Amino acid sequence: MKRFHSFLLLLLSLIVFTQCNDKKPAKPAKVDPAFSAHIVGYTNGIVAKDASIKIILRDAMIEDVEDTKVKGNLFSFSPSIKGEAWWLDKKTIEFRPSKHLKSGQDYKFEFNLGKLLTVSEKLQIFKSTFKVKNQSISVSFDGMSAYENSSLEVQKQEGKILTADIATEADVESVLSATQNGSILKIEWEHDAKGTVHRFTIDSLKRGEKRSELVCQWNGSSLGVKEKGEKTIEIPPLGNFKVSSSHVYQTPEQSILLFFSDPLDSEQDLEGLIRLKSGKSIRLEVDKNTVTIYPRKRLMGKSEVIVETGVRNSSGYQLEKEYRKE
């Protein structure tokens, strides 16, 4: 029993290639503690779909690892995975799948330790399991804004799609579509290096004398997920100056972000025009059509934001009506 506990502590203290944020992790394989004499780390638990499968040996096995492919077939998988095994360093073997693993799939694998080392019969084959995380998406929208302060007729709508796991640019870009008055709109994309944050800009929205709507639809079928939805965003007519949306953030510092339908008058002093009903001291930062409210002391409980009708846009129009938000 003491030896078994020592093995568990060893595995926890060493590198084990896993992520643990999925709801249904793969059932861990029972590992004979005797393997700790030869293997000190291995892939298990929840992994990303672009993961490789690694085995870390206790002792160095080769002298030069540069571009060295593993001789012999040491890995087997169920379901089958095609790929190649390489020496990552003198103690680490990495199996590199030839394509992404299947989202949500449970895998079992065997590592033929007996082909590398002289070991007892019961230690010939090392067995483990892992699960590829389930893919999912989350769609969010920022405020609408004009390209230029001096011209409000052309607007843009920004937002982002978060994917639980890595996703290709083409698959993500097929998720979202947008129309205005039945006309399909162009969407520009920016993807982060990790392949999980995908920012979009819906381009060339027309703002005229009459109210119109931007209709956004998303469907995750290209990513193998069932999530779908629709959001309708009002495009107010010219001269209808209003607060279009707001967001509260608790990190990295507490703040309230207000999105206005138009760029604000850059010369206007907003002190007292944008405030907290409680009278708590705040600091304001203005950037085109957004105002960020920073409480000078962290707020607890509920607070009400008030935006007075005296706030002006870049064309001199005042806010259509007072804005209050708890």
N, C-alpha and C positions, 0 to 999 in steps of 0.2 A: 504493500500500500504506500509506504514511504517513497519507493522508487517511482510509482505512478504519479504521486503528487509532484515530485521533482520534475518529471517530464512535462507535466502541464505547466508548471511555472516557467520552465525553459522555453516552451513554445510561446507563451505569452510575452516573455521578455525579448524574444528574437523577432525577426521580420516574418510576419505571416501575411501574405498578400490577399487582403480581403476588405470588403466594405460591408457595413452592417446597417444600412438604412432601408432595406426592403422589408416588406411586411411578412413575407414567407420565405425565410432562408432555407437553403437546402439542408436536409437532415445530415448532420456531421457523421462521417464514417468513424467507426471505432478503430483506434490506432493502438497497436501493440507498443507499450512503452519501451520495449527493447530496441525499437527503431531509433531512439534518441542517441544511440551510440554512433549512428551513421548519418541521420537526417535531422537537421535542426530547424528547418523552415520549409513551408510548402504552401501552394495555393489552396485556399478553401473558402467557405462562406459565400458572400455575395461579391460578384465581380462585374465590371463593365463589359459591354459586348466586344470592345477592342482589346480585351485583356490577353496577356500571354500566361502560360502555366509554368510555374517555376518550382524547382526543387533545390534546396540549399543543403549541401553536404557538410559534414563536420570537418573533414580534412580536404586539403587541396589535392586535386586529381591530375592536373596537367600543369606544364610550365608556361606555355605560350597560348593565350586564348584568342589572339587577334584573328577574327574571321574564321574561327574553328568550328566546323560542324560536328555534331555528336555522331560518333560511329555506331552503327547498329540501331535497331528500333527499340528504344527504351520505354516509350509511352504508348498506351492504348486507351481509347476513350469510348464511352457509351453514353449517348449516341456518338457515332464516329465523327472525328474532327480531322480534316486534312491539314497538313502543315509540316514544318521541319523543326528539329531541336538543335540548339546552338549553345556553346559555352559562353555564358555572360561574364563570368570571371572564373578564377581557378577552382571555386567551390560551387558555382551556381550554374545549373542547366535550365535553359528557357525554351519551352516549346512555343513556336510562333504559328498560330493558325493562319492559313492562307486567305481566309476571309473572316468577316465579323461573325461572332457567335450569335446564336439565336436568342432574342430577348425572351426572358422568362423561363428559359430552358434549364432543367436540372441535368448535370453531367456527373458521371462517375469516371475516374481515371485510375489507371494502374501504372506504376513505375517499376521497371525491372531492375531492381538494385543488384540482383545476382549477376547481371551482365557486366557490372562495373567493379564489384567487390566480391571477395570471398566471404560469404556469410552463411549462417545456418539455414536449414531448409525453410523454417518458418519466416525468415526475413528475406526470402528471395523476391517477393512481390509486395511493394508498398501500395496501399489503396487509400484514396481520398475522394471527396465529392466537393462540388461547388455549384452555385446557381448564378445565372446571368440575370441581372436586375430587370424588373419589368419596366418597359418604356411607358411614359406618360407625358402629357404636355400641359402647359399652363399659359394662357394668353392674357396679356394685360395691355392697357392703352394709356398713354400719357395725354397731355392736352393738345389741342389743335393750335397751330400758330401760323402767322404770315411769314413769307420769305423775307419781305422788306417792311420796315416800319412805315415807309411812305406809301406803300401799295398793299391794300388789304384784299384785293380781288382774287388773289391766288394764295391758297392755304396748303398746309401739309399736316398730316396726322401721324404721330410717331407712337411706337409701342414695342413690345418684345414678346417672343415665344421662348419659354424655358422648357427644355426636354430633360427628363430624368436621367437619360443616358445619352451618349454620343449619337448624333444623327447627321446624315449627309446634307449638304447644302440644298441639293436638288429636292430631296424628300421634304425638308422643312418648307421650302419655298412653295411647294404644291399644296401645303396645308391651308394657306390663307388666300382669300380673294376679297375684292372690294369694289363696290359700285356706287355711283352717284347718279340719281335719276335714270337708272338702268344702264348707264355707260360704265364699262369696265375700266378701272383705274390701274395705273402702273404702280408697282411696289418695288422699292429699292431695299436691299438687304445688306446687313453687316453681321458676320458670324464670328464668334470668338474662337480662339485657337483650340479650346477644349471640346468644341462641338456641342455645347449644351445651352449657350445663350445666343439668341438669334434676334437682333434688333431690326425693326422694319420702319420704313417711311412710306406712307401712302402719298403719292405725289400729285401735284396739280389739281387740287380741289378748287372748284369755282365757287366764289362767294358773290352773290348778286343782290338785287333789291328785294328778292323774295327768299323766304326760308326754304332750305332744302335739307336732305339727309344723306349721310354717308352710311352705307350698309356694309358691314364686315361679316364674313362667314368663314368658319374654319372647320376642317374635317381631318382627323388624324389617321385616316385609313392608310395613307402612304407610309406611315411610320408603324403600322400594325397595331394602332390603338383605336379605341371606340369613341374617344372624346370628340364631340362636335358642338358647335354653338354659333350664335349670331348676336351681333351688337349693332344697334342703330344709334348713330351720333348726330345730333342736330348741328347744322351749319347755319348760324343765325344770319339774317340779312344785314347788309351794310348799314351802319348807323345804330344797330342793336348791340350796344356794348354791355357785356355781362360777365359774371364769373361762370365759367363753363364747367369746372370740376375742381376737386381738391383732394389731396392725399396727406395722410399723417405718417411720419417716419419716427421711429424710436432710436434708430442707429444710423450712422455713427454718432450723431447727436440728435436730440429731439427737435423736430421741425414740422411745420405745416406748409405744404406747397399749394399755392393757389394758381390755377390756370385761368386767364382772362381770354375772352374772345378776340381781343385786339391788343397790339402792343401799347404799353402805357406811355403817358407823357413823361419823357425822361427828365424834364425840368421840374416836375411837380414834387413837392415835399409831402410824403404820405403819412407823416407822423400824426396820429390821432384819427386819420381816415381809415386806417386798417389797425384794428386793436382787438384785445381780448376783453370780453364783458367783465371779467373779474378785475380788470385794471392792472394785471401783472405786467411787469416791464418786459418789452420785447425788442428785438433788433430785426430790421427788414432788409432784404436784398432783392433788388429788382433786376430782371434780365428779360428784356423785350416784353413778352406777354405773361411772364410768370413773376410771382412775388413769393419769396420764401420767408416765413416767420420763424424766428429763433427765440424761444423764451430764454430770458437771461438766467432764470433758475428753473430747474426741471419741474414740470407740472405733474401733479398726481390727480387722478379722478377725471371728471368731465370738465371741459372748458368750451366756451362759445366764442367763435370768431365772428367779428362784425366788420363788414366792408361798407363804408358810407357811400352815398350817391355822389359825393363830391369828387371821387376818383375819376380822372379823365384819361381818355385814350390819346394816341399820338395825333389824332385829327382834331382833338379838342372836345369830343363828345363826352358827356358825363355818363356814369353808370346808370343803366335803365332803372334799376331799383336796388334798394339796400339788400345786401347779402348777409345772411346769418347761417352759421353751420355749427352744430354742437359736436 
